[in-house]
């Protein structure tokens, strides 16, 4: 069976699981036997179980924790050997510029299923002027997807970028949250001057929100070029109305275990839709 036939069967099996309303009783040979996660600190589970370190066990994509119910956790019910061939290639601080290198690792790893969540780093690497231009973002994502398509033929699931401006909306009234953002210089494009509602700051946040929308639009467009093997979440992650319950109290930015669990649930539903 060639790779393109196999990856099509993977999608069919996943869709079949959705139709029957639960996991299959046995591991079908068409289910993926290997997977990799690409992305940034969100996919590394950063601050999801402690302060200032990765918690890959709680990653929405490759985590093994029961409290998260990651893609790996769900797929392993169909394919018990999958946990032996799982790679989290995401890295703290990664931007779309780093995606091709992560994809190259996935090619070397020979995986059959890949998740991608990238773009928050392109927004948060500095101030508004430091955000990755949309054309560069598109080129970076295209290069990585080309590499995956040509090198592995893997099924690729793409999550939309979360609504980072919503984070300001739900958190800026708290002095503890504002102090943490300021002291940590966290995502200044969105969160600098968090107590300000002056026109200049409102307009900056609106421009950042538009940039995130533009990135998500390009993720959808690029994914559509590989319609047989790539699935975009349709904006499901971006549209999720998260609350501070889902955000780590260590930095008031990254998802905590509840946030990671919601990411897993939302993206899994989008994958099977």
C-alpha positions in Angstrom: 0.0 0.0 0.0 1.5 3.4 -1.0 1.6 6.4 1.3 -1.2 8.3 -0.4 -3.6 5.3 -0.2 -2.6 4.8 3.5 -3.2 8.4 4.5 -6.6 8.3 2.8 -7.5 5.2 4.8 -6.4 7.0 8.0 -8.9 9.8 7.3 -11.7 7.2 6.5 -11.0 5.3 9.7 -11.2 8.5 11.8 -14.4 9.5 10.2 -15.8 6.1 10.8 -15.0 6.4 14.5 -17.0 9.6 14.6 -20.0 8.0 12.9 -20.2 5.1 15.4 -19.9 7.5 18.3 -16.9 6.0 20.0 -13.7 4.1 19.5 -13.5 0.9 17.5 -13.1 -2.3 19.5 -9.9 -3.2 17.8 -6.9 -1.3 16.2 -7.5 -1.2 12.5 -4.4 -1.5 10.4 -5.3 1.7 8.6 -5.0 3.8 11.8 -1.8 5.9 12.1 1.1 4.1 13.7 3.2 7.2 14.1 2.6 10.9 14.6 4.4 14.2 15.2 3.3 17.6 16.6 4.6 20.8 15.1 4.2 24.2 16.7 5.3 26.4 19.6 5.1 26.4 23.4 1.3 25.8 23.4 1.9 22.4 21.9 4.8 21.8 24.3 2.3 22.2 27.2 4.4 25.0 28.6 3.3 26.0 32.1 0.5 23.4 32.1 1.8 21.6 35.2 4.4 23.9 36.7 6.3 27.1 36.4 8.5 27.9 33.4 8.9 24.5 31.9 7.4 22.3 29.2 4.7 19.7 30.3 4.6 17.6 27.1 2.5 15.0 29.0 -0.4 17.6 28.9 0.0 18.6 25.3 -3.3 18.7 23.4 -1.6 16.8 20.6 0.9 14.3 22.0 0.2 14.3 25.7 -0.4 11.0 27.6 -2.3 12.5 30.5 -5.8 11.2 31.1 -7.0 14.7 32.1 -6.2 16.1 28.7 -7.3 13.3 26.3 -5.0 14.4 23.6 -5.0 13.3 20.0 -2.4 10.6 20.8 -4.5 9.4 23.8 -7.6 9.0 21.6 -5.8 7.5 18.6 -4.0 5.0 20.8 -7.3 3.3 21.6 -7.4 2.3 17.9 -3.6 1.7 17.5 -1.9 0.6 20.8 1.6 0.8 19.2 1.2 4.5 18.4 2.7 5.8 21.7 6.0 4.1 20.8 6.3 6.3 17.7 5.2 9.8 18.8 7.3 12.9 18.5 6.7 16.4 19.8 8.8 18.6 17.5 7.2 21.9 18.7 9.5 24.3 20.4 9.1 27.2 22.9 9.2 30.5 21.0 8.8 29.0 17.6 7.3 31.0 14.8 6.3 30.1 11.3 9.9 30.5 10.2 10.8 27.4 12.3 8.0 25.3 10.9 10.0 23.9 7.9 12.7 22.6 10.2 10.1 20.9 12.4 8.5 19.4 9.3 11.9 18.1 8.1 12.2 16.3 11.5 8.7 14.8 10.9 9.9 13.6 7.4 13.0 12.0 9.0 10.7 10.4 11.6 8.5 8.9 8.8 5.3 9.8 10.5 1.8 9.2 9.2 -0.1 11.9 11.1 0.9 15.4 11.9 -0.7 18.2 14.0 0.2 21.9 13.4 -0.6 24.8 15.7 1.6 27.8 14.7 1.3 31.5 14.7 1.1 32.8 18.2 4.8 33.3 18.2 4.6 35.3 15.0 2.3 37.7 16.9 4.1 37.6 20.2 7.8 37.8 19.3 7.8 41.6 20.1 5.8 44.6 19.5 3.3 45.2 16.7 6.0 46.2 14.3 7.8 42.8 14.9 4.9 40.6 13.8 5.6 38.4 10.9 4.3 39.9 7.6 1.4 37.9 6.2 3.3 37.1 3.0 6.2 35.7 5.0 3.9 33.7 7.1 2.2 32.2 4.1 5.5 31.3 2.5 6.8 29.7 5.7 3.7 27.6 6.1 3.7 26.6 2.4 7.3 25.5 2.6 6.6 23.3 5.6 3.5 21.8 4.1 5.2 21.1 0.8 7.9 19.3 2.7 5.4 17.2 4.6 3.4 16.4 1.4 6.5 15.4 -0.6 8.4 13.7 2.2 5.9 11.7 4.1 2.4 11.9 2.6 1.2 12.3 6.1 -2.3 13.3 7.1 -2.0 16.8 8.5 -4.4 18.5 10.9 -4.1 22.3 11.2 -5.5 24.2 14.2 -6.3 27.9 13.9 -4.5 30.4 16.1 -6.3 31.3 19.3 -7.9 34.7 19.8 -5.0 36.3 21.7 -6.8 39.6 21.9 -9.6 37.9 23.9 -6.9 37.1 26.5 -6.6 40.8 27.1 -10.4 41.2 27.2 -10.9 38.6 29.9 -7.8 39.3 32.0 -7.0 43.0 31.9 -9.3 44.0 34.8 -7.1 42.0 37.2 -4.1 43.8 38.7 -2.3 40.5 39.3 -2.8 39.5 35.7 -1.6 42.9 34.4 1.4 42.9 36.7 2.4 39.4 35.4 2.1 40.5 31.8 4.1 43.6 32.4 6.9 42.0 34.5 7.2 39.1 32.0 6.9 41.3 28.9 4.4 38.8 27.7 3.2 39.1 24.1 3.6 42.9 24.0 1.9 43.3 20.6 -1.3 42.4 22.4 -0.7 42.9 26.1 1.5 46.0 26.5 -0.2 48.8 28.4 -2.9 46.4 29.5 -4.7 48.9 31.6 -5.1 51.4 28.7 -8.2 51.9 26.7 -6.8 54.9 24.9 -7.6 55.0 21.2 -4.0 54.2 20.1 -4.0 51.0 22.2 -7.5 50.0 21.1 -6.5 50.5 17.5 -3.3 48.5 18.0 -5.3 45.5 19.4 -7.7 45.7 16.5 -4.8 45.6 14.1 -3.3 42.6 15.9 -6.7 40.8 15.8 -6.8 41.5 12.1 -3.3 40.0 11.7 -4.4 36.9 13.5 -7.4 36.6 11.2 -5.1 37.1 8.2 -2.8 34.3 9.4 -5.8 32.0 10.0 -7.1 32.7 6.5 -3.7 31.7 5.0 -3.6 28.5 7.1 -7.0 27.6 5.5 -5.9 28.6 2.0 -2.6 26.7 2.2 -4.2 23.6 3.7 -6.9 23.6 1.0 -4.1 23.0 -1.6 -3.6 19.6 -0.1 -7.3 18.9 0.3 -6.9 15.1 0.2 -4.5 15.1 3.1 -4.8 18.3 5.1 -7.6 19.3 7.4 -8.1 22.8 8.8 -10.2 23.3 11.9 -12.4 25.9 10.3 -11.5 28.5 13.0 -12.7 26.3 15.8 -9.8 27.0 18.2 -9.8 30.8 17.4 -13.6 31.0 18.0 -13.6 29.1 21.3 -14.7 31.5 24.1 -12.0 30.5 26.6 -12.0 32.0 30.1 -9.3 32.5 32.8 -10.2 29.0 34.0 -8.4 27.7 30.9 -5.3 29.9 31.4 -2.2 29.1 33.4 -1.9 31.1 36.7 1.9 31.0 36.2 1.9 33.5 33.4 -1.7 34.2 32.5 -1.0 33.4 28.9 -0.5 29.7 28.2 -3.3 27.1 28.5 -3.3 25.2 31.7 -4.5 21.6 31.9 -8.1 22.6 31.4 -7.1 24.7 28.4 -5.1 21.9 26.9 -8.1 19.6 27.4 -10.3 22.0 25.6 -7.8 22.3 22.8 -7.7 18.5 22.5 -11.5 18.3 22.5 -12.1 21.1 20.0 -9.5 20.0 17.6 -10.5 16.4 17.8 -14.1 17.3 16.9 -12.8 19.4 14.0 -10.7 16.6 12.8 -13.6 14.2 12.7 -16.1 16.7 11.3 
